[in-house]
Amino acid sequence: MKVAVLGAGAWGTALSVLLAAKGIPVYLWARRREFAEELRAYRENRAYLPGVALPALVWPTAQAEEALEGAELALVALPSRAVREILSGFPRAPLYVSATKGLELAGGLKRMSQVIREATGVDRVLALSGPNHAEEVARFLPTASVVAGEEEDARRVQALLNSPTFRVYTSPDLTGVELGGALKNVLALAAGMVDGLRLGDNAKAALLTRGLRELVRLGTALGGKEATFYGLAGLGDLLATCYSLHSRNREAGERLVRGVGVEELLGGRQVVEGLFTVRALVEWARAEGAELPIFEAVYRVAYEGEEPLRALSALMAREPKPE
């Protein structure tokens, strides 16, 4: 089986290493020809995943035709804002797995599997999500993940990815798994803000507990199953993202409250998906009249320049009510 991994960032590289360790040939597509040549020359992703050697079965390429020709599966590890544009001009694979955790606001709030379907015309699209930091997966530290979608395809991808250090579960709840992966990035921004302000463990635990409740309310309203948000793709991913030093979203929240502007964070080399997700989500929520106090607070700090402590005070001053 030949697999195409689309996106040569840290996560795409980690998935390539994981597959190659199982003897599976992987074509790792990079957007820039110079970067693909660098990956081939050094056999290491020095820009996004330094210190991890690329196995011989990983072939970096900037040619979409080379990556996708004969591929039975395409793993999409692209920034959410680029998925539609890039895939619209690519050859088609018979099966796609979205490993991108984000949302698109284009004619409604859309999950990445929906964007991939529209961009490619392919109906067989699944999603992979869980507490899976690339830095740890690529070094074969143990974790677990969920692949969601149609049962037969999900079992096929489960068998492909499952390994002694990467345990894969299946789920029929494609909507919930994708929403859990996208929404937790916004709460990671909030967690980073708490860290940056040095508000303590109590504040962070309270914020994340109430934030999880907000995530569950929103996720179920959008069609996800409640149990999914308490599983690996929800609570599991939330914990990893909000506490890990590897988390770009948590770090971005910390930098925001220390005076780094959102434009600088968005223009950095590493993608901060939470900043794109919160913008799409809050614009949608305001249009729909949905109440999302914590998500709104993150948006106001990031995009409207509200002082973080003022946003916190507004949350604390909300009318008391039963839990």
Secondary structure, DSSP 8 states (H G I E B T S, - for coil): --EEEE--SHHHHHHHHHHHTTT--EEEE-SSHHHHHHHHHHSEETTTEEEEE--TTEEEES-HHHHHTT-SEEEE-S-HHHHHHHHHTS---S-EEE----EEESSSEEEHHHHHHHHH----EEEEESS--HHHHTTT--EEEEEESSHHHHHHHHHHH--SSEEEEEES-HHHHHHHHHHHHHHHHHHHHHHHHT--HHHHHHHHHHHHHHHHHHHHHTT--GGGGGSIIIIIHHHHHHH-TT-HHHHHHHHHHTT--HHHHHTSSS--HHHHHHHHHHHHHHHHT---HHHHHHHHHHHS---HHHHHHHHHTS-----
